Amino acid sequence: MTAELDELLRGQVANWVMRSLIRDVRTQLRTNGKVPPLFAADVMEALAAASGEPVPDTFVSGVGRPLVSVEVATWVTPKEAARRVDRSERQVRRLAANGQILARRFGTRSWQIDIDSLTNVLRSNTS
């Protein structure tokens, strides 16, 4: 038995998918600072229309762009971050370069690392 996607994603099912997606987006934002892709707002609006529920204000702003609400980051150098989590500076830089942790790059070599993001990623990798 196969059903079309628009037949499946109605009412409670669409609401459940929307809430699950919101939960995942929030987890990604808290864990490593990744913001949802631009198309996520359109997907949310379609799911909201199919479920009959509004898109929560905490996810989409009035113009349809994702809201980014990250707590104040504690920025440290890669050397300091490595010291705090007992890892090598090279490993911290690699996580930053791969986009696995929230980090800012200045020029070609200088990084600032959000220590909370690093701690969360390392904690989730060891679980």
C-alpha positions as CSV (number, residue, x, y, z in Angstrom):
1,M,0.0,0.0,0.0
2,T,1.5,3.3,-1.1
3,A,0.2,6.7,-0.4
4,E,1.1,10.1,-1.8
5,L,3.2,12.3,0.4
6,D,0.6,15.0,0.6
7,E,-2.0,12.4,1.8
8,L,0.3,11.2,4.5
9,L,1.4,14.6,5.8
10,R,-1.9,15.9,7.2
11,G,-3.2,16.7,10.6
12,Q,-1.4,15.0,13.5
13,V,1.2,13.4,11.3
14,A,2.3,16.8,9.8
15,N,2.2,18.3,13.3
16,W,4.5,15.4,14.6
17,V,6.9,15.8,11.7
18,M,7.0,19.6,12.3
19,R,7.7,19.3,16.0
20,S,10.4,16.6,15.4
21,L,12.1,18.9,12.9
22,I,12.0,21.8,15.3
23,R,13.4,19.7,18.0
24,D,16.3,18.6,15.7
25,V,17.0,22.1,14.6
26,R,17.2,23.3,18.2
27,T,19.5,20.5,19.1
28,Q,21.8,21.2,16.2
29,L,21.9,24.9,17.1
30,R,22.7,24.2,20.8
31,T,25.2,21.5,20.1
32,N,27.3,23.0,17.4
33,G,25.7,26.3,16.3
34,K,24.5,25.0,13.0
35,V,21.5,27.1,11.7
36,P,18.8,25.5,9.6
37,P,19.1,25.8,5.8
38,L,17.1,28.6,4.2
39,F,14.5,26.1,2.7
40,A,13.6,25.0,6.3
41,A,11.3,27.9,6.7
42,D,9.3,26.9,3.6
43,V,9.2,23.3,4.8
44,M,7.9,24.4,8.2
45,E,5.2,26.6,6.6
46,A,4.0,23.7,4.4
47,L,3.9,21.4,7.4
48,A,2.1,24.0,9.5
49,A,-0.5,24.4,6.7
50,A,-1.0,20.7,6.5
51,S,-1.3,20.3,10.2
52,G,-3.6,23.3,10.8
53,E,-1.1,24.6,13.5
54,P,1.0,27.7,13.2
55,V,4.8,27.6,13.0
56,P,6.1,28.4,16.4
57,D,7.5,31.9,16.7
58,T,10.7,30.5,18.1
59,F,11.6,29.0,14.8
60,V,10.5,31.4,12.1
61,S,10.6,35.2,12.2
62,G,8.0,37.4,10.5
63,V,9.9,37.5,7.2
64,G,10.2,33.7,7.1
65,R,13.9,33.5,8.0
66,P,15.1,31.2,10.7
67,L,15.7,32.8,14.0
68,V,19.1,32.3,15.5
69,S,19.1,32.6,19.3
70,V,22.3,31.3,20.7
71,E,23.3,32.1,24.2
72,V,26.4,34.3,24.7
73,A,29.4,32.3,23.5
74,T,32.5,32.0,25.5
75,W,35.3,32.4,23.0
76,V,38.8,31.1,23.6
77,T,41.8,30.3,21.6
78,P,42.3,26.8,20.2
79,K,45.2,26.3,22.7
80,E,43.1,27.3,25.7
81,A,40.2,25.2,24.4
82,A,42.5,22.2,24.0
83,R,43.8,22.7,27.5
84,R,40.3,22.9,29.0
85,V,39.1,19.7,27.4
86,D,42.4,17.8,27.6
87,R,42.7,17.3,23.8
88,S,45.3,18.3,21.3
89,E,45.2,21.8,19.7
90,R,45.2,20.1,16.4
91,Q,42.1,18.1,17.1
92,V,40.3,21.3,18.2
93,R,41.3,23.1,15.0
94,R,40.2,20.1,13.0
95,L,36.7,20.1,14.6
96,A,36.5,23.9,13.9
97,A,37.6,23.6,10.3
98,N,35.1,20.7,9.7
99,G,32.3,22.9,11.1
100,Q,31.6,20.4,13.9
101,I,31.9,23.0,16.6
102,L,31.0,26.7,16.8
103,A,34.1,28.7,15.9
104,R,35.1,31.9,14.2
105,R,38.0,32.3,11.8
106,F,40.1,35.4,11.5
107,G,42.4,35.6,8.5
108,T,44.0,32.3,7.4
109,R,45.2,30.9,10.7
110,S,43.5,32.5,13.7
111,W,40.5,30.8,15.3
112,Q,38.3,31.5,18.3
113,I,36.4,28.5,19.7
114,D,33.2,28.4,21.6
115,I,34.1,26.3,24.6
116,D,30.5,25.2,25.3
117,S,30.1,23.9,21.7
118,L,33.4,22.0,21.9
119,T,32.4,20.5,25.3
120,N,29.0,19.4,24.0
121,V,30.4,17.9,20.8
122,L,33.0,15.9,22.7
123,R,30.5,14.8,25.2
124,S,28.1,13.5,22.5
125,N,31.0,11.8,20.7
126,T,31.9,9.8,23.8
127,S,28.3,8.7,24.6
